[in-house]
Amino acid sequence: MLIALGVLIFVNPGAALDEMIGASASALELCIELCAVYAVWLGLLEIVDKSGLGAKLAKLLRPIIKKLFRIDNQEIEKMIALNMSANMLGLGNAATPMGIKAMQALDDGSGTATFPMIMLIVVNATSIQLLPSTVISLRSNAGSVDPADIILPSLLATLVTTTIGISLVLLCDLIKRKLTKRKIK
């Protein structure tokens, strides 16, 4: 960016300011459009939480959450379920508050990341996207002819990355447990 700005200042100094103001206006416009998308989805997630659907969703996802995270706490399971739901809808930023709450609840105070904390980070980072709404919104705002044609490639890519991420966490945990057993003996 600095190189481009430097070249623009030497080639056409008058255009540099115009381009900076135009880019700022475009960025602000995009932020406002994304705020509308997030407001709708955050509102929906709040309704899901307040109506008790969050608990039902946690109950539905409980077998997966219990197996993946190795926890037995309904409140944490609910936070993780809401976090995973927001991520599945392609709302990574909307998932952040529940992810932070879940991470704080998973903290054992030891100062090191626990297995469930690591798994939550990986599941969040790779998050299976059933409906990548943020990307669809960006593509729509950019004038894409078919902004939703990203759904299948996005689903396939996130399925692969989530599977690999979870597998690697489980593998690292297995190696850690084996090394710990050797040290104890």
C-alpha positions, -999 to +999 in steps of 0.1 A: +000+000+000+028+024+009+046+016-024+014+022-044+007+054-026+043+066-031+041+059-068+008+076-071+021+107-053+050+109-079+029+100-110-003+119-102-002+138-068-038+152-072-052+117-077-036+104-045-059+123-022-090+116-044-082+079-043-077+079-005-110+096+001-128+074-024-114+042-008-123+055+027-159+062+016-161+027+000-147+011+032-173+030+053-201+020+030-191-016+032-189-014+070-224+000+072-237-028+049-220-055+070-233-039+102-268-044+089-261-081+081-245-086+116-273-068+133-299-092+118-279-123+127-269-111+162-305-103+169-315-137+157-289-154+179-301-133+209-337-145+202-324-181+199-307-177+233-336-160+251-363-183+237-346-214+250-337-226+215-300-223+225-305-250+251-323-271+225-296-266+200-270-275+227-290-306+234-290-315+197-253-308+193-245-323+228-232-357+215-208-340+192-198-313+217-192-339+245-171-361+222-151-333+207-146-311+238-147-338+265-168-316+288-199-322+309-213-288+316-246-278+301-239-240+302-206-243+284-222-267+259-248-241+252-222-214+246-202-237+223-234-247+205-244-210+199-208-203+188-208-232+164-242-222+150-231-186+143-200-200+126-221-224+105-241-194+093-209-177+082-210-152+110-175-155+125-177-121+142-211-128+156-198-160+170-170-143+189-189-132+220-201-168+227-167-181+219-150-158+244-176-167+271-170-204+264-132-199+265-134-181+298-156-209+312-132-236+300-102-219+316-090-239+346-068-211+359-036-230+352-023-204+327-021-231+299-046-240+273-066-271+281-077-296+256-113-282+252-098-247+248-075-259+220-104-277+203-126-246+205-099-225+189-095-251+161-133-255+155-137-217+155-108-212+131-119-239+106-157-235+113-179-255+089-199-230+068-233-242+059-243-207+048-214-183+043-237-152+047-209-127+052-192-138+019-225-139+001-233-103+014-199-091+002-203-107-032-238-093-035-226-058-026-198-061-051-223-068-079-219-105-083-243-121-107-248-152-084-234-143-050-246-176-035-226-198-059-199-199-031-220-221-009-209-256-022-172-248-025-172-231+009-190-261+025-165-285+010-135-265+019-146-259+055-155-296+059-120-306+049-103-280+070-124-288+101-118-325+097-081-320+094-080-295+123-099-318+146-078-348+136-046-329+143-058-318+177-068-354+186-034-366+173-015-340+193-035-349+224-028-386+219+010-379+216+009-357+246-009-383+267+016-410+256+046-388+265+030-380+299+026-417+306+063-423+298+074-395+321+052-410+349+068-444+345 
